[in-house]
Amino acid sequence: MDNSPLLRSLEVTVETRQDLDSILDAAVAQLMPAAMAESSGIQIARSGVGQYTASVRHDIPSGTTVESWDR
């Protein structure tokens, strides 16, 4: 059994618009084990040009991914 901690947050950089969806989908996939274990959702927030933070959030319902681009 793997006892390593589950990934709860990560920063991603996107170089082109064409790569945006696939990179953010990959980030969500990496966070999914922690989100499922904690019955939580995932938030993706734009933190700058081409910079995004994906994180597991207890205030987001399980099975939900929320995006915020207002920065």
OpenMM code with the backbone's topology and positions (N, CA, C; nanometers):
from openmm import Vec3, app, unit

residues = "MET ASP ASN SER PRO LEU LEU ARG SER LEU GLU VAL THR VAL GLU THR ARG GLN ASP LEU ASP SER ILE LEU ASP ALA ALA VAL ALA GLN LEU MET PRO ALA ALA MET ALA GLU SER SER GLY ILE GLN ILE ALA ARG SER GLY VAL GLY GLN TYR THR ALA SER VAL ARG HIS ASP ILE PRO SER GLY THR THR VAL GLU SER TRP ASP ARG".split()
positions = [
    Vec3(0.0838, -0.1188, 0.0000),
    Vec3(0.0000, 0.0000, 0.0000),
    Vec3(0.0883, 0.1251, 0.0000),
    Vec3(0.0540, 0.2229, -0.0795),
    Vec3(0.1287, 0.3467, -0.0905),
    Vec3(0.0816, 0.4437, 0.0176),
    Vec3(0.1741, 0.4825, 0.1056),
    Vec3(0.1396, 0.5740, 0.2151),
    Vec3(0.1829, 0.7170, 0.1886),
    Vec3(0.2201, 0.7483, 0.0662),
    Vec3(0.2625, 0.8849, 0.0360),
    Vec3(0.1423, 0.9799, 0.0445),
    Vec3(0.1675, 1.1052, 0.0838),
    Vec3(0.0558, 1.2004, 0.0961),
    Vec3(-0.0080, 1.2304, -0.0391),
    Vec3(-0.1366, 1.2554, -0.0350),
    Vec3(-0.2091, 1.2885, -0.1573),
    Vec3(-0.1838, 1.4335, -0.1961),
    Vec3(-0.1699, 1.4571, -0.3242),
    Vec3(-0.1483, 1.5918, -0.3767),
    Vec3(-0.2760, 1.6732, -0.3606),
    Vec3(-0.2677, 1.7906, -0.2950),
    Vec3(-0.3855, 1.8737, -0.2684),
    Vec3(-0.3860, 2.0036, -0.3461),
    Vec3(-0.2712, 2.0435, -0.4014),
    Vec3(-0.2640, 2.1699, -0.4735),
    Vec3(-0.1446, 2.1658, -0.5675),
    Vec3(-0.1574, 2.2344, -0.6795),
    Vec3(-0.0439, 2.2462, -0.7697),
    Vec3(-0.0572, 2.3685, -0.8566),
    Vec3(0.0564, 2.4179, -0.8991),
    Vec3(0.0648, 2.5335, -0.9881),
    Vec3(0.0957, 2.4817, -1.1277),
    Vec3(0.0274, 2.5360, -1.2282),
    Vec3(0.0545, 2.4964, -1.3662),
    Vec3(0.0753, 2.6203, -1.4522),
    Vec3(0.1571, 2.6031, -1.5537),
    Vec3(0.1840, 2.7090, -1.6494),
    Vec3(0.1383, 2.6614, -1.7863),
    Vec3(0.0671, 2.7479, -1.8558),
    Vec3(0.0163, 2.7164, -1.9889),
    Vec3(0.0797, 2.8138, -2.0880),
    Vec3(0.1448, 2.7601, -2.1883),
    Vec3(0.2129, 2.8428, -2.2879),
    Vec3(0.1193, 2.8910, -2.3994),
    Vec3(0.0275, 2.8047, -2.4425),
    Vec3(-0.0610, 2.8407, -2.5541),
    Vec3(-0.2053, 2.8069, -2.5202),
    Vec3(-0.2979, 2.8780, -2.5823),
    Vec3(-0.4412, 2.8523, -2.5621),
    Vec3(-0.4780, 2.7100, -2.6026),
    Vec3(-0.4113, 2.6589, -2.7048),
    Vec3(-0.4398, 2.5236, -2.7514),
    Vec3(-0.4087, 2.4181, -2.6439),
    Vec3(-0.3156, 2.4489, -2.5534),
    Vec3(-0.2764, 2.3546, -2.4487),
    Vec3(-0.3580, 2.3700, -2.3204),
    Vec3(-0.4350, 2.4762, -2.3083),
    Vec3(-0.5027, 2.5083, -2.1832),
    Vec3(-0.5883, 2.3940, -2.1305),
    Vec3(-0.6811, 2.3449, -2.2096),
    Vec3(-0.7735, 2.2415, -2.1618),
    Vec3(-0.7012, 2.1140, -2.1212),
    Vec3(-0.6068, 2.0685, -2.2023),
    Vec3(-0.5391, 1.9421, -2.1701),
    Vec3(-0.4533, 1.9550, -2.0449),
    Vec3(-0.3886, 2.0688, -2.0257),
    Vec3(-0.3049, 2.0878, -1.9068),
    Vec3(-0.3911, 2.0974, -1.7810),
    Vec3(-0.5012, 2.1716, -1.7881),
    Vec3(-0.5885, 2.1822, -1.6712),
    Vec3(-0.6585, 2.0495, -1.6421),
    Vec3(-0.6954, 1.9749, -1.7453),
    Vec3(-0.7537, 1.8416, -1.7247),
    Vec3(-0.6538, 1.7494, -1.6540),
    Vec3(-0.5271, 1.7569, -1.6928),
    Vec3(-0.4240, 1.6749, -1.6284),
    Vec3(-0.4067, 1.7142, -1.4819),
    Vec3(-0.4143, 1.8439, -1.4522),
    Vec3(-0.4036, 1.8902, -1.3140),
    Vec3(-0.5189, 1.8362, -1.2300),
    Vec3(-0.6387, 1.8429, -1.2842),
    Vec3(-0.7561, 1.7901, -1.2127),
    Vec3(-0.7397, 1.6403, -1.1886),
    Vec3(-0.6915, 1.5676, -1.2874),
    Vec3(-0.6717, 1.4234, -1.2721),
    Vec3(-0.5721, 1.3918, -1.1603),
    Vec3(-0.4686, 1.4736, -1.1460),
    Vec3(-0.3704, 1.4516, -1.0395),
    Vec3(-0.4279, 1.4787, -0.9013),
    Vec3(-0.5227, 1.5724, -0.8925),
    Vec3(-0.5833, 1.6073, -0.7639),
    Vec3(-0.7021, 1.5193, -0.7276),
    Vec3(-0.7536, 1.4465, -0.8240),
    Vec3(-0.8742, 1.3667, -0.8027),
    Vec3(-0.8643, 1.2683, -0.6854),
    Vec3(-0.7536, 1.1969, -0.6660),
    Vec3(-0.7487, 1.1046, -0.5513),
    Vec3(-0.7706, 1.1747, -0.4170),
    Vec3(-0.7089, 1.2914, -0.3973),
    Vec3(-0.7284, 1.3648, -0.2714),
    Vec3(-0.8708, 1.4166, -0.2597),
    Vec3(-0.9246, 1.4680, -0.3696),
    Vec3(-1.0617, 1.5200, -0.3669),
    Vec3(-1.1602, 1.4089, -0.3317),
    Vec3(-1.1416, 1.2923, -0.3901),
    Vec3(-1.2320, 1.1807, -0.3610),
    Vec3(-1.2150, 1.1336, -0.2162),
    Vec3(-1.0914, 1.1239, -0.1683),
    Vec3(-1.0658, 1.0781, -0.0318),
    Vec3(-1.1236, 1.1739, 0.0713),
    Vec3(-1.1266, 1.3028, 0.0375),
    Vec3(-1.1740, 1.4047, 0.1315),
    Vec3(-1.3171, 1.4513, 0.1029),
    Vec3(-1.3848, 1.3862, 0.0089),
    Vec3(-1.5202, 1.4255, -0.0308),
    Vec3(-1.5273, 1.5746, -0.0592),
    Vec3(-1.4341, 1.6209, -0.1398),
    Vec3(-1.4224, 1.7630, -0.1705),
    Vec3(-1.4217, 1.7855, -0.3207),
    Vec3(-1.4348, 1.9116, -0.3598),
    Vec3(-1.4267, 1.9486, -0.4998),
    Vec3(-1.2909, 2.0085, -0.5315),
    Vec3(-1.2768, 2.0549, -0.6557),
    Vec3(-1.1511, 2.1122, -0.7020),
    Vec3(-1.1778, 2.2508, -0.7589),
    Vec3(-1.0903, 2.3448, -0.7240),
    Vec3(-1.0981, 2.4794, -0.7800),
    Vec3(-0.9752, 2.5026, -0.8670),
    Vec3(-0.9986, 2.5617, -0.9842),
    Vec3(-0.8903, 2.6064, -1.0703),
    Vec3(-0.9025, 2.7575, -1.0789),
    Vec3(-0.7971, 2.8276, -1.0365),
    Vec3(-0.7989, 2.9735, -1.0358),
    Vec3(-0.6828, 3.0262, -1.1190),
    Vec3(-0.7121, 3.1227, -1.2029),
    Vec3(-0.6064, 3.1886, -1.2788),
    Vec3(-0.5329, 3.2825, -1.1844),
    Vec3(-0.4021, 3.2672, -1.1748),
    Vec3(-0.3238, 3.3504, -1.0842),
    Vec3(-0.2364, 3.4507, -1.1587),
    Vec3(-0.2410, 3.4478, -1.2903),
    Vec3(-0.1645, 3.5398, -1.3735),
    Vec3(-0.1720, 3.4935, -1.5172),
    Vec3(-0.1058, 3.5648, -1.6050),
    Vec3(-0.1077, 3.5272, -1.7470),
    Vec3(-0.0407, 3.3909, -1.7627),
    Vec3(-0.1187, 3.2936, -1.8057),
    Vec3(-0.0671, 3.1584, -1.8256),
    Vec3(-0.0391, 3.0819, -1.6983),
    Vec3(-0.0771, 3.1354, -1.5837),
    Vec3(-0.0512, 3.0727, -1.4532),
    Vec3(-0.1827, 3.0356, -1.3863),
    Vec3(-0.1918, 2.9119, -1.3415),
    Vec3(-0.3134, 2.8627, -1.2771),
    Vec3(-0.2774, 2.7835, -1.1520),
    Vec3(-0.3663, 2.7902, -1.0535),
    Vec3(-0.3531, 2.7106, -0.9324),
    Vec3(-0.4735, 2.6178, -0.9268),
    Vec3(-0.4469, 2.4905, -0.9116),
    Vec3(-0.5535, 2.3916, -0.8954),
    Vec3(-0.5422, 2.3384, -0.7531),
    Vec3(-0.6550, 2.3347, -0.6819),
    Vec3(-0.6495, 2.2911, -0.5428),
    Vec3(-0.7780, 2.2205, -0.5005),
    Vec3(-0.7606, 2.1292, -0.4056),
    Vec3(-0.8735, 2.0590, -0.3451),
    Vec3(-0.9344, 2.1536, -0.2425),
    Vec3(-1.0667, 2.1695, -0.2477),
    Vec3(-1.1350, 2.2642, -0.1579),
    Vec3(-1.2532, 2.1953, -0.0903),
    Vec3(-1.2570, 2.2039, 0.0431),
    Vec3(-1.3662, 2.1445, 0.1199),
    Vec3(-1.4976, 2.2189, 0.1017),
    Vec3(-1.4912, 2.3463, 0.0608),
    Vec3(-1.6134, 2.4251, 0.0448),
    Vec3(-1.6765, 2.4073, -0.0941),
    Vec3(-1.6198, 2.3203, -0.1756),
    Vec3(-1.6754, 2.2878, -0.3073),
    Vec3(-1.7268, 2.1445, -0.3002),
    Vec3(-1.8494, 2.1202, -0.3449),
    Vec3(-1.9069, 1.9855, -0.3342),
    Vec3(-1.8241, 1.8803, -0.4080),
    Vec3(-1.8223, 1.7629, -0.3518),
    Vec3(-1.7525, 1.6496, -0.4123),
    Vec3(-1.8023, 1.6261, -0.5547),
    Vec3(-1.7108, 1.5986, -0.6450),
    Vec3(-1.7467, 1.5739, -0.7835),
    Vec3(-1.7595, 1.6998, -0.8672),
    Vec3(-1.7308, 1.8164, -0.8068),
    Vec3(-1.7449, 1.9440, -0.8758),
    Vec3(-1.6084, 2.0077, -0.8983),
    Vec3(-1.5901, 2.0655, -1.0158),
    Vec3(-1.4715, 2.1463, -1.0444),
    Vec3(-1.5190, 2.2871, -1.0771),
    Vec3(-1.4622, 2.3849, -1.0068),
    Vec3(-1.4993, 2.5250, -1.0236),
    Vec3(-1.3799, 2.5993, -1.0833),
    Vec3(-1.4073, 2.6827, -1.1834),
    Vec3(-1.3034, 2.7623, -1.2451),
    Vec3(-1.3278, 2.9095, -1.2139),
    Vec3(-1.2197, 2.9819, -1.1839),
    Vec3(-1.2329, 3.1264, -1.1645),
    Vec3(-1.1199, 3.1942, -1.2397),
    Vec3(-1.1589, 3.2841, -1.3283),
    Vec3(-1.0625, 3.3527, -1.4156),
    Vec3(-1.0585, 3.5017, -1.3865),
    Vec3(-1.1020, 3.5449, -1.2709),
    Vec3(-1.1199, 3.6878, -1.2471),
    Vec3(-0.9939, 3.7617, -1.2028),
    Vec3(-0.8796, 3.7030, -1.2029),
    Vec3(-0.7577, 3.7741, -1.1636),
    Vec3(-0.6841, 3.8246, -1.2824),
] * unit.nanometer
topology = app.Topology()
chain = topology.addChain("A")
for resn in residues:
    res = topology.addResidue(resn, chain)
    for name in ("N", "CA", "C"):
        topology.addAtom(name, app.Element.getBySymbol(name[0]), res)
